[in-house]
Amino acid sequence: MNMREFVDLLDKKGLLVKVSKPVDTKYEISTIVKMLAGKPVLFEHVKGHDMPVVSNVCSTRDLVCLGLDIDKKDLIAKLTHAIENPAEPTKKVSHEYHELECDLHKLPILTYYPKDGGPYIASGIAIARDAEHGTNASYHRAMILGKDRMVLRILERHLNEYKKRGLKEFAFCIGNPTTVLIGAAISAELGKNELAIANALHETHTIELNGHIVPESEIVMICEFTGELAEEGPFLDLTETFDIVRKQSVVRVKKIYAKKNALFHALLPGDLEHKILMGMPREPTIFREVNKVCDCRDVYITPGGCSWLHGAVKIHKKHDDDGRKAIEAAFKGHASMKHVFVVDDDINIEEPKEIEWALATRFQGDKDMIVRTKEKGSSLDPSSDMATRETTKVGFDLTKPLVSKGKDFSRPELPMKINLEDYLVE
């Protein structure tokens, strides 16, 4: 499903909130999106613009699974399989697109918070190609500088590598299919096409626009690096704190294409959709690494850890050191993670109280904790060294010993198997 088809499905299922009252791109839309946390919302009339705005379309795991047409229980397995077995998407011919006036001010780009450095495109995915490494798809927030200029936040990963290797022009896509929204957030190794990962999740077509092979997005911009740097930020990030201002790369927008009746996808910084799209795709990368060293059963990037800095890993313990091995592997699977909790397979890792129970009853700080100081962590963590990204990482082995030595670490099952409804019938 492309973005429009998914929004239509949400509407058909009664999951879409429609706002018909005219709304402003400055603060008003973002406030309503925040208040409707977890509920897809379509703003039909945006002041000063003809294009509607949609948000919160992937703000829960259930919505993501609906967009991918998979069962929630199969999510990590499907993501892992797609990463390990990417399938190049089929290119098709599309006549749906028309060229818009090359003026960013004509698009309903939101200013989310009063402290923002300016209006921001937060859902944009850069599609870039390198002669040796192939196609790369990655998220980059874009702060609007003028009619045809933006400054992009670019980490020292693949797009930056492409740029150093001479990349000048790339496509910037807004309003992407769910497969691409997830695929582009996966930290795949250099040379692995995230659009092929998206296609392995569910059939995803590409089209050619102005010489660029791109997904069927609602809006496609053709951009070029200018060689300039400009201050980018402040911007609210996953931690729900404002990221620092940095000098970042400036791009010029050369062309803007859009589908007929296109939707503008607005991603509210620091809120549920942002966290789901950024955090959840790290679960399969952690799962892959942990499964190399022990029997991994499940992984969960926790909302309380900003859906980025904390993770919980469930294993089926077979050896005494499996918990410690899982900790090391988990940090390898998600280098930005700060704290990880490894538990036995009787713990529900989506329930914070169960993790805390395991911490209370199966953990001793002097022998069940791994502390790694002066490690490279996340630039999003305001408590870390923001200049060097150095942080302290801690892993908690909350698994019970294989040999209990007279201690009982288990919780009892219900004393009887009964049907509770038999007792509550009047």
One Martini backbone bead per residue (centre of mass of N, CA, C, O) as a GRO file, in nm:
protein
  426
    1MET     BB    1   0.094   0.037   0.023
    2ASN     BB    2   0.039   0.342  -0.001
    3MET     BB    3  -0.037   0.615   0.172
    4ARG     BB    4  -0.325   0.656   0.063
    5GLU     BB    5  -0.423   0.361   0.100
    6PHE     BB    6  -0.378   0.354   0.406
    7VAL     BB    7  -0.566   0.586   0.483
    8ASP     BB    8  -0.818   0.453   0.361
    9LEU     BB    9  -0.810   0.206   0.549
   10LEU     BB   10  -0.835   0.358   0.815
   11ASP     BB   11  -1.109   0.476   0.746
   12LYS     BB   12  -1.265   0.208   0.697
   13LYS     BB   13  -1.187   0.110   1.009
   14GLY     BB   14  -1.218   0.372   1.204
   15LEU     BB   15  -0.906   0.509   1.266
   16LEU     BB   16  -0.973   0.795   1.150
   17VAL     BB   17  -0.909   1.127   1.210
   18LYS     BB   18  -1.106   1.414   1.127
   19VAL     BB   19  -1.013   1.750   1.030
   20SER     BB   20  -1.206   2.031   0.909
   21LYS     BB   21  -1.082   2.246   1.045
   22PRO     BB   22  -0.895   2.505   1.018
   23VAL     BB   23  -0.530   2.493   1.017
   24ASP     BB   24  -0.211   2.543   1.149
   25THR     BB   25   0.136   2.491   1.102
   26LYS     BB   26   0.168   2.665   1.366
   27TYR     BB   27   0.131   2.442   1.639
   28GLU     BB   28  -0.162   2.332   1.594
   29ILE     BB   29  -0.116   2.053   1.470
   30SER     BB   30   0.085   1.945   1.684
   31THR     BB   31  -0.111   1.960   1.922
   32ILE     BB   32  -0.323   1.761   1.814
   33VAL     BB   33  -0.137   1.520   1.772
   34LYS     BB   34  -0.055   1.496   2.069
   35MET     BB   35  -0.356   1.456   2.177
   36LEU     BB   36  -0.368   1.199   1.950
   37ALA     BB   37  -0.220   0.969   2.059
   38GLY     BB   38  -0.226   0.688   1.837
   39LYS     BB   39  -0.397   0.862   1.620
   40PRO     BB   40  -0.497   0.895   1.324
   41VAL     BB   41  -0.463   1.204   1.121
   42LEU     BB   42  -0.670   1.435   0.924
   43PHE     BB   43  -0.604   1.741   0.756
   44GLU     BB   44  -0.816   1.897   0.530
   45HIS     BB   45  -0.757   2.209   0.639
   46VAL     BB   46  -0.496   2.424   0.547
   47LYS     BB   47  -0.369   2.710   0.600
   48GLY     BB   48  -0.257   2.822   0.282
   49HIS     BB   49  -0.346   2.526   0.170
   50ASP     BB   50  -0.426   2.236  -0.037
   51MET     BB   51  -0.274   2.034   0.139
   52PRO     BB   52  -0.294   1.775   0.326
   53VAL     BB   53  -0.254   1.637   0.661
   54VAL     BB   54  -0.067   1.362   0.802
   55SER     BB   55  -0.078   1.156   1.108
   56ASN     BB   56  -0.005   0.872   1.306
   57VAL     BB   57   0.014   0.607   1.112
   58CYS     BB   58   0.282   0.485   1.304
   59SER     BB   59   0.208   0.497   1.642
   60THR     BB   60   0.183   0.179   1.630
   61ARG     BB   61   0.221  -0.156   1.597
   62ASP     BB   62  -0.055  -0.213   1.476
   63LEU     BB   63  -0.026  -0.013   1.238
   64VAL     BB   64   0.223  -0.134   1.112
   65CYS     BB   65   0.100  -0.418   1.064
   66LEU     BB   66  -0.120  -0.315   0.878
   67GLY     BB   67   0.075  -0.189   0.664
   68LEU     BB   68   0.224  -0.490   0.630
   69ASP     BB   69   0.036  -0.737   0.662
   70ILE     BB   70   0.081  -0.840   0.973
   71ASP     BB   71   0.150  -0.999   1.253
   72LYS     BB   72   0.265  -0.903   1.553
   73LYS     BB   73   0.420  -1.176   1.629
   74ASP     BB   74   0.594  -1.143   1.335
   75LEU     BB   75   0.767  -0.885   1.322
   76ILE     BB   76   1.066  -0.958   1.387
   77ALA     BB   77   1.089  -1.190   1.187
   78LYS     BB   78   1.029  -1.019   0.933
   79LEU     BB   79   1.254  -0.813   0.967
   80THR     BB   80   1.489  -1.012   0.974
   81HIS     BB   81   1.436  -1.143   0.698
   82ALA     BB   82   1.462  -0.879   0.530
   83ILE     BB   83   1.756  -0.817   0.602
   84GLU     BB   84   1.866  -1.109   0.503
   85ASN     BB   85   1.637  -1.088   0.237
   86PRO     BB   86   1.665  -0.897   0.006
   87ALA     BB   87   1.445  -0.734  -0.252
   88GLU     BB   88   1.430  -0.608  -0.540
   89PRO     BB   89   1.249  -0.377  -0.675
   90THR     BB   90   0.999  -0.291  -0.890
   91LYS     BB   91   0.976  -0.112  -1.176
   92LYS     BB   92   0.747   0.147  -1.261
   93VAL     BB   93   0.504   0.316  -1.432
   94SER     BB   94   0.427   0.670  -1.379
   95HIS     BB   95   0.147   0.930  -1.416
   96GLU     BB   96   0.084   1.084  -1.127
   97TYR     BB   97   0.294   1.308  -1.172
   98HIS     BB   98   0.365   1.651  -1.084
   99GLU     BB   99   0.485   1.969  -1.115
  100LEU     BB  100   0.591   2.201  -0.893
  101GLU     BB  101   0.656   2.465  -0.744
  102CYS     BB  102   0.976   2.579  -0.629
  103ASP     BB  103   0.823   2.605  -0.313
  104LEU     BB  104   0.824   2.540   0.020
  105HIS     BB  105   0.592   2.742   0.114
  106LYS     BB  106   0.362   2.562  -0.042
  107LEU     BB  107   0.404   2.373   0.185
  108PRO     BB  108   0.284   2.197   0.486
  109ILE     BB  109   0.511   2.300   0.691
  110LEU     BB  110   0.608   2.251   1.014
  111THR     BB  111   0.579   2.408   1.332
  112TYR     BB  112   0.599   2.260   1.642
  113TYR     BB  113   0.783   2.461   1.820
  114PRO     BB  114   0.896   2.756   1.955
  115LYS     BB  115   1.211   2.639   1.960
  116ASP     BB  116   1.242   2.606   1.682
  117GLY     BB  117   1.447   2.686   1.407
  118GLY     BB  118   1.196   2.594   1.226
  119PRO     BB  119   1.074   2.460   0.977
  120TYR     BB  120   0.988   2.099   0.940
  121ILE     BB  121   1.108   1.802   0.799
  122ALA     BB  122   1.055   1.472   0.957
  123SER     BB  123   0.977   1.244   0.708
  124GLY     BB  124   1.226   1.243   0.539
  125ILE     BB  125   1.370   1.056   0.256
  126ALA     BB  126   1.675   0.964   0.141
  127ILE     BB  127   1.770   0.901  -0.205
  128ALA     BB  128   2.071   0.731  -0.280
  129ARG     BB  129   2.355   0.700  -0.516
  130ASP     BB  130   2.621   0.461  -0.566
  131ALA     BB  131   2.834   0.301  -0.772
  132GLU     BB  132   2.924   0.086  -0.544
  133HIS     BB  133   2.678   0.081  -0.305
  134GLY     BB  134   2.425   0.209  -0.408
  135THR     BB  135   2.134   0.218  -0.240
  136ASN     BB  136   1.999   0.474  -0.014
  137ALA     BB  137   1.786   0.488   0.285
  138SER     BB  138   1.721   0.794   0.480
  139TYR     BB  139   1.682   0.984   0.752
  140HIS     BB  140   1.623   1.356   0.741
  141ARG     BB  141   1.614   1.637   0.877
  142ALA     BB  142   1.449   1.955   0.765
  143MET     BB  143   1.538   2.287   0.754
  144ILE     BB  144   1.405   2.585   0.666
  145LEU     BB  145   1.555   2.867   0.481
  146GLY     BB  146   1.375   2.871   0.208
  147LYS     BB  147   1.234   2.831  -0.091
  148ASP     BB  148   1.514   2.624  -0.184
  149ARG     BB  149   1.620   2.573   0.125
  150MET     BB  150   1.813   2.337   0.324
  151VAL     BB  151   1.889   2.176   0.640
  152LEU     BB  152   2.067   1.881   0.721
  153ARG     BB  153   2.073   1.604   0.925
  154ILE     BB  154   2.401   1.436   0.927
  155LEU     BB  155   2.531   1.158   0.987
  156GLU     BB  156   2.809   0.926   1.013
  157ARG     BB  157   2.704   0.771   0.744
  158HIS     BB  158   2.601   0.692   0.437
  159LEU     BB  159   2.536   0.972   0.318
  160ASN     BB  160   2.807   1.090   0.404
  161GLU     BB  161   2.976   0.895   0.237
  162TYR     BB  162   2.860   0.970  -0.037
  163LYS     BB  163   2.942   1.266  -0.020
  164LYS     BB  164   3.252   1.212   0.001
  165ARG     BB  165   3.229   1.050  -0.290
  166GLY     BB  166   3.042   1.285  -0.465
  167LEU     BB  167   2.766   1.352  -0.391
  168LYS     BB  168   2.503   1.578  -0.516
  169GLU     BB  169   2.238   1.410  -0.590
  170PHE     BB  170   1.896   1.375  -0.461
  171ALA     BB  171   1.622   1.230  -0.303
  172PHE     BB  172   1.314   1.359  -0.137
  173CYS     BB  173   1.078   1.183   0.066
  174ILE     BB  174   0.714   1.213   0.108
  175GLY     BB  175   0.493   0.982   0.180
  176ASN     BB  176   0.534   0.672   0.259
  177PRO     BB  177   0.539   0.365   0.274
  178THR     BB  178   0.560   0.153   0.532
  179THR     BB  179   0.802  -0.009   0.432
  180VAL     BB  180   0.986   0.247   0.404
  181LEU     BB  181   0.961   0.362   0.689
  182ILE     BB  182   1.108   0.109   0.803
  183GLY     BB  183   1.354   0.049   0.620
  184ALA     BB  184   1.498   0.338   0.661
  185ALA     BB  185   1.545   0.273   0.987
  186ILE     BB  186   1.749   0.065   0.919
  187SER     BB  187   2.078  -0.049   1.017
  188ALA     BB  188   2.239  -0.109   0.760
  189GLU     BB  189   2.476  -0.201   0.572
  190LEU     BB  190   2.689  -0.112   0.355
  191GLY     BB  191   2.515  -0.186   0.041
  192LYS     BB  192   2.227  -0.202   0.158
  193ASN     BB  193   1.903  -0.192   0.041
  194GLU     BB  194   1.625  -0.056   0.188
  195LEU     BB  195   1.422  -0.108  -0.046
  196ALA     BB  196   1.468  -0.419  -0.035
  197ILE     BB  197   1.364  -0.453   0.249
  198ALA     BB  198   1.083  -0.342   0.197
  199ASN     BB  199   1.010  -0.557  -0.023
  200ALA     BB  200   1.041  -0.801   0.180
  201LEU     BB  201   0.799  -0.722   0.354
  202HIS     BB  202   0.656  -0.584   0.095
  203GLU     BB  203   0.545  -0.494  -0.183
  204THR     BB  204   0.766  -0.254  -0.360
  205HIS     BB  205   0.760   0.011  -0.559
  206THR     BB  206   0.918   0.180  -0.825
  207ILE     BB  207   1.030   0.491  -0.966
  208GLU     BB  208   1.093   0.742  -1.221
  209LEU     BB  209   1.255   1.065  -1.142
  210ASN     BB  210   1.474   1.253  -1.285
  211GLY     BB  211   1.673   0.983  -1.263
  212HIS     BB  212   1.522   0.865  -1.008
  213ILE     BB  213   1.491   0.601  -0.777
  214VAL     BB  214   1.169   0.568  -0.625
  215PRO     BB  215   0.925   0.567  -0.428
  216GLU     BB  216   0.572   0.587  -0.373
  217SER     BB  217   0.536   0.898  -0.317
  218GLU     BB  218   0.379   1.195  -0.264
  219ILE     BB  219   0.670   1.336  -0.243
  220VAL     BB  220   0.933   1.472  -0.468
  221MET     BB  221   1.267   1.569  -0.430
  222ILE     BB  222   1.526   1.753  -0.589
  223CYS     BB  223   1.862   1.749  -0.470
  224GLU     BB  224   2.148   1.966  -0.371
  225PHE     BB  225   2.456   2.023  -0.285
  226THR     BB  226   2.631   2.336  -0.203
  227GLY     BB  227   2.874   2.336   0.034
  228GLU     BB  228   2.726   2.436   0.270
  229LEU     BB  229   2.677   2.581   0.596
  230ALA     BB  230   2.438   2.550   0.872
  231GLU     BB  231   2.228   2.609   1.115
  232GLU     BB  232   2.084   2.343   1.317
  233GLY     BB  233   1.826   2.438   1.502
  234PRO     BB  234   1.629   2.342   1.711
  235PHE     BB  235   1.526   1.991   1.808
  236LEU     BB  236   1.304   1.753   1.878
  237ASP     BB  237   1.359   1.446   2.020
  238LEU     BB  238   1.322   1.131   2.144
  239THR     BB  239   1.378   1.249   2.446
  240GLU     BB  240   1.213   1.526   2.468
  241THR     BB  241   1.460   1.695   2.379
  242PHE     BB  242   1.674   1.936   2.275
  243ASP     BB  243   1.876   1.970   2.035
  244ILE     BB  244   2.152   2.085   1.918
  245VAL     BB  245   2.338   2.316   1.754
  246ARG     BB  246   2.452   2.283   1.410
  247LYS     BB  247   2.661   2.232   1.152
  248GLN     BB  248   2.516   2.188   0.826
  249SER     BB  249   2.393   2.079   0.535
  250VAL     BB  250   2.317   2.227   0.232
  251VAL     BB  251   2.023   2.245   0.021
  252ARG     BB  252   1.887   2.236  -0.307
  253VAL     BB  253   1.583   2.276  -0.460
  254LYS     BB  254   1.497   2.187  -0.794
  255LYS     BB  255   1.246   1.984  -0.748
  256ILE     BB  256   0.879   1.921  -0.745
  257TYR     BB  257   0.683   1.637  -0.674
  258ALA     BB  258   0.335   1.517  -0.721
  259LYS     BB  259   0.055   1.392  -0.649
  260LYS     BB  260  -0.257   1.363  -0.682
  261ASN     BB  261  -0.377   1.449  -0.390
  262ALA     BB  262  -0.168   1.495  -0.186
  263LEU     BB  263   0.010   1.400   0.109
  264PHE     BB  264   0.129   1.528   0.417
  265HIS     BB  265   0.379   1.399   0.622
  266ALA     BB  266   0.367   1.440   0.973
  267LEU     BB  267   0.629   1.428   1.219
  268LEU     BB  268   0.628   1.415   1.556
  269PRO     BB  269   0.847   1.510   1.767
  270GLY     BB  270   0.886   1.275   2.033
  271ASP     BB  271   0.669   1.086   1.947
  272LEU     BB  272   0.526   0.791   1.872
  273GLU     BB  273   0.599   0.777   1.568
  274HIS     BB  274   0.895   0.841   1.601
  275LYS     BB  275   0.958   0.599   1.793
  276ILE     BB  276   0.866   0.366   1.619
  277LEU     BB  277   1.040   0.428   1.358
  278MET     BB  278   1.319   0.430   1.516
  279GLY     BB  279   1.315   0.191   1.733
  280MET     BB  280   1.193  -0.081   1.624
  281PRO     BB  281   1.422  -0.139   1.395
  282ARG     BB  282   1.633  -0.235   1.627
  283GLU     BB  283   1.533  -0.517   1.712
  284PRO     BB  284   1.647  -0.703   1.478
  285THR     BB  285   1.949  -0.627   1.522
  286ILE     BB  286   1.962  -0.741   1.805
  287PHE     BB  287   1.855  -1.023   1.753
  288ARG     BB  288   2.079  -1.116   1.561
  289GLU     BB  289   2.317  -1.090   1.764
  290VAL     BB  290   2.208  -1.261   2.001
  291ASN     BB  291   2.153  -1.524   1.828
  292LYS     BB  292   2.468  -1.587   1.797
  293VAL     BB  293   2.507  -1.656   2.132
  294CYS     BB  294   2.192  -1.722   2.173
  295ASP     BB  295   1.856  -1.776   2.273
  296CYS     BB  296   1.644  -1.571   2.117
  297ARG     BB  297   1.299  -1.444   2.168
  298ASP     BB  298   1.320  -1.120   2.236
  299VAL     BB  299   1.256  -0.761   2.160
  300TYR     BB  300   1.264  -0.429   2.337
  301ILE     BB  301   1.199  -0.098   2.286
  302THR     BB  302   1.155   0.133   2.523
  303PRO     BB  303   0.963   0.406   2.596
  304GLY     BB  304   1.116   0.497   2.862
  305GLY     BB  305   1.389   0.498   2.661
  306CYS     BB  306   1.293   0.667   2.402
  307SER     BB  307   1.310   0.444   2.184
  308TRP     BB  308   1.663   0.405   2.218
  309LEU     BB  309   1.829   0.362   2.511
  310HIS     BB  310   1.637   0.110   2.571
  311GLY     BB  311   1.653  -0.252   2.641
  312ALA     BB  312   1.490  -0.575   2.592
  313VAL     BB  313   1.591  -0.922   2.657
  314LYS     BB  314   1.492  -1.245   2.551
  315ILE     BB  315   1.587  -1.565   2.689
  316HIS     BB  316   1.712  -1.902   2.654
  317LYS     BB  317   1.875  -2.053   2.897
  318LYS     BB  318   2.187  -2.274   2.877
  319HIS     BB  319   2.405  -2.081   3.002
  320ASP     BB  320   2.557  -1.897   3.244
  321ASP     BB  321   2.669  -1.668   3.014
  322ASP     BB  322   2.425  -1.566   2.839
  323GLY     BB  323   2.360  -1.288   2.959
  324ARG     BB  324   2.636  -1.152   2.894
  325LYS     BB  325   2.637  -1.208   2.593
  326ALA     BB  326   2.375  -1.052   2.533
  327ILE     BB  327   2.474  -0.774   2.611
  328GLU     BB  328   2.704  -0.743   2.405
  329ALA     BB  329   2.526  -0.797   2.153
  330ALA     BB  330   2.321  -0.567   2.190
  331PHE     BB  331   2.526  -0.333   2.156
  332LYS     BB  332   2.597  -0.419   1.868
  333GLY     BB  333   2.294  -0.392   1.751
  334HIS     BB  334   2.291  -0.102   1.934
  335ALA     BB  335   2.504   0.160   1.974
  336SER     BB  336   2.297   0.371   2.129
  337MET     BB  337   2.270   0.207   2.364
  338LYS     BB  338   2.271   0.226   2.730
  339HIS     BB  339   2.046   0.013   2.831
  340VAL     BB  340   2.024  -0.340   2.930
  341PHE     BB  341   1.776  -0.610   2.962
  342VAL     BB  342   1.813  -0.944   3.073
  343VAL     BB  343   1.584  -1.217   3.029
  344ASP     BB  344   1.370  -1.450   3.073
  345ASP     BB  345   1.099  -1.641   2.921
  346ASP     BB  346   0.893  -1.547   3.177
  347ILE     BB  347   0.912  -1.253   3.063
  348ASN     BB  348   0.748  -0.949   3.001
  349ILE     BB  349   0.900  -0.696   2.811
  350GLU     BB  350   0.630  -0.498   2.792
  351GLU     BB  351   0.652  -0.509   3.118
  352PRO     BB  352   0.794  -0.319   3.356
  353LYS     BB  353   0.722  -0.483   3.617
  354GLU     BB  354   0.874  -0.744   3.531
  355ILE     BB  355   1.155  -0.626   3.512
  356GLU     BB  356   1.162  -0.523   3.805
  357TRP     BB  357   1.125  -0.801   3.931
  358ALA     BB  358   1.388  -0.922   3.820
  359LEU     BB  359   1.568  -0.710   3.954
  360ALA     BB  360   1.480  -0.783   4.251
  361THR     BB  361   1.522  -1.130   4.229
  362ARG     BB  362   1.788  -1.171   3.992
  363PHE     BB  363   1.986  -0.940   4.119
  364GLN     BB  364   2.343  -0.845   4.138
  365GLY     BB  365   2.556  -0.578   4.116
  366ASP     BB  366   2.848  -0.731   4.159
  367LYS     BB  367   2.770  -0.973   3.912
  368ASP     BB  368   2.515  -0.863   3.698
  369MET     BB  369   2.708  -0.627   3.582
  370ILE     BB  370   2.778  -0.418   3.299
  371VAL     BB  371   3.046  -0.177   3.259
  372ARG     BB  372   3.086   0.092   3.010
  373THR     BB  373   3.322   0.323   2.956
  374LYS     BB  374   3.374   0.548   2.717
  375GLU     BB  375   3.139   0.528   2.510
  376LYS     BB  376   2.976   0.520   2.224
  377GLY     BB  377   2.681   0.691   2.168
  378SER     BB  378   2.426   0.920   2.187
  379SER     BB  379   2.334   1.241   2.073
  380LEU     BB  380   2.046   1.234   2.236
  381ASP     BB  381   2.198   1.234   2.509
  382PRO     BB  382   2.214   1.486   2.749
  383SER     BB  383   2.421   1.323   2.957
  384SER     BB  384   2.628   1.330   2.758
  385ASP     BB  385   2.889   1.390   2.553
  386MET     BB  386   2.818   1.602   2.292
  387ALA     BB  387   3.100   1.601   2.145
  388THR     BB  388   3.184   1.271   2.173
  389ARG     BB  389   2.947   1.062   2.277
  390GLU     BB  390   3.017   0.989   2.557
  391THR     BB  391   2.945   0.700   2.768
  392THR     BB  392   2.758   0.491   2.990
  393LYS     BB  393   2.725   0.142   2.988
  394VAL     BB  394   2.451  -0.085   3.089
  395GLY     BB  395   2.420  -0.424   3.197
  396PHE     BB  396   2.142  -0.648   3.285
  397ASP     BB  397   2.137  -0.955   3.456
  398LEU     BB  398   1.803  -1.112   3.501
  399THR     BB  399   1.887  -1.399   3.530
  400LYS     BB  400   1.867  -1.712   3.626
  401PRO     BB  401   2.008  -1.970   3.748
  402LEU     BB  402   2.046  -2.294   3.658
  403VAL     BB  403   2.146  -2.327   3.955
  404SER     BB  404   1.981  -2.255   4.262
  405LYS     BB  405   2.070  -2.357   4.548
  406GLY     BB  406   1.765  -2.367   4.696
  407LYS     BB  407   1.644  -2.157   4.515
  408ASP     BB  408   1.344  -1.970   4.419
  409PHE     BB  409   1.270  -1.798   4.095
  410SER     BB  410   0.974  -1.867   4.073
  411ARG     BB  411   0.646  -1.848   3.950
  412PRO     BB  412   0.337  -1.933   3.997
  413GLU     BB  413   0.075  -2.069   3.894
  414LEU     BB  414  -0.228  -2.127   3.877
  415PRO     BB  415  -0.387  -2.351   4.075
  416MET     BB  416  -0.617  -2.330   3.848
  417LYS     BB  417  -0.831  -2.426   3.579
  418ILE     BB  418  -1.046  -2.162   3.481
  419ASN     BB  419  -1.362  -2.005   3.414
  420LEU     BB  420  -1.445  -1.695   3.505
  421GLU     BB  421  -1.733  -1.664   3.378
  422ASP     BB  422  -1.870  -1.882   3.562
  423TYR     BB  423  -1.850  -1.671   3.823
  424LEU     BB  424  -2.001  -1.398   3.678
  425VAL     BB  425  -2.273  -1.504   3.648
  426GLU     BB  426  -2.608  -1.403   3.724
   0.00000   0.00000   0.00000
